[in-house]
Amino acid sequence: MNRKLMWKDTGKVEQVWKGPVFNIDAVHRQSPDGREHPMVVCRAPDWVTVIPELPADPSAGKEEPSFLMVRQFRHGSGSLSCEFPAGVVDPGETSLDAAVRELREETGYTADQLIEIGNINPNPAFMDNTSTTYLARGLRKTHDLDLDDNEFLERLEVSSSAIMEKMGTGEYHSAIMVQCWYWYLKYCRTI
Amino acid sequence: MNRKLMWKDTGKVEQVWKGPVFNIDAVHRQSPDGREHPMVVCRAPDWVTVIPELPADPSAGKEEPSFLMVRQFRHGSGSLSCEFPAGVVDPGETSLDAAVRELREETGYTADQLIEIGNINPNPAFMDNTSTTYLARGLRKTHDLDLDDNEFLERLEVSSSAIMEKMGTGEYHSAIMVQCWYWYLKYCRTI
């Protein structure tokens, strides 16, 4: 059956747009019925997202875990968005390096443990990269925020129940964050 | 605090790439500290995904629901991908129209009920569109498949437990589908 579904690479690729963060290629592939087509592929660096968990502490009256998030303007939606700390994997970095760096830069925290809980393609239809989700535990505030010139953000601490209520709505409108939260719930055996 | 986070539109927008499905604009915005920057925005049509649920039928030995999915080659990942029926909202269509059409074209089924269970931005960082998820119930096979010239796909029926096991891994590697499945679990009060 795969022969009826698989497209073949012809080796012909043209870069049709070069941008500051990602490029667009036309990748010429041969369809299962033998016709050649230029298909649009967005070549992007891999992404990482870190879910920084601050555990429940019932003896101090904190009955559920909370999470560090960042609130920032996003240029695609043209609106404010509340997200877990996230960013692209820079050249020479591993995904884990990028996770450590983004957590530090966007929250000022360092984690004793960074556990990979998900690795996925943001959209196989046109993206060629992967998005890896890490759960950060054992958090300590070690640094001041260290933001890029164009980053303006506010750090939030959001309870588990507030995330369950809001995720996917209002300022929590990022599909990437919803799938990160799915990995968290799966890791914690809630689903 | 919003004044420290909000970017302002300057009204200046240039289309920097025009593609067959989406375009790229440089949207000039003023940062919270007053500098103007061209920001990359991907202008894409809205998307819909349909989760076609075939209910459990214990009297016939079917102990759990199953779902219609499609297996197809995806040009971003360059690999086969198992996904719920999905596509873009065509000009003149509502999201619901597109959901009815995609379900019929990719599976040959018609639903008595299409329930909107999620509406989200695929990636607020650079996408300007929305992705709406519908749950399809009361399914009847009414049509043959009706595929675009460049669509080659295989229809699958996948059990609920198989989706829970595989979602986000292997051929089930689409972040968009993971967030659709999150909406389904939330709608069914599993999470």
Interface residues (C-beta under 8 A of the other chain):
Chain A: M1 N2 K4 L5 M6 W7 D9 V16 W17 G19 P20 V21 F22 I24 V27 R29 S31 P32 D33 H37 M39 V40 V41 C42 R71 Q72 F73 R74 H75 G76 S77 G78 S79 L80 S81 E83 G118 I120 N121 P122 N123 P124 A125 F126 M127 D128 S131 N150 F152 L153 E154 M164 G168 H173 S174 A175 I176 V178 Q179 W181 Y182 W183 L185 K186 T190 I191
Chain B: M1 N2 K4 L5 M6 W7 D9 V16 W17 G19 P20 V21 F22 I24 V27 R29 S31 P32 D33 H37 M39 V40 V41 C42 R71 Q72 F73 R74 H75 G76 S77 G78 S79 L80 S81 E83 G118 I120 N121 P122 N123 P124 A125 F126 M127 D128 S131 N150 F152 L153 E154 M164 G168 H173 S174 A175 I176 V178 Q179 W181 Y182 W183 L185 K186 T190 I191
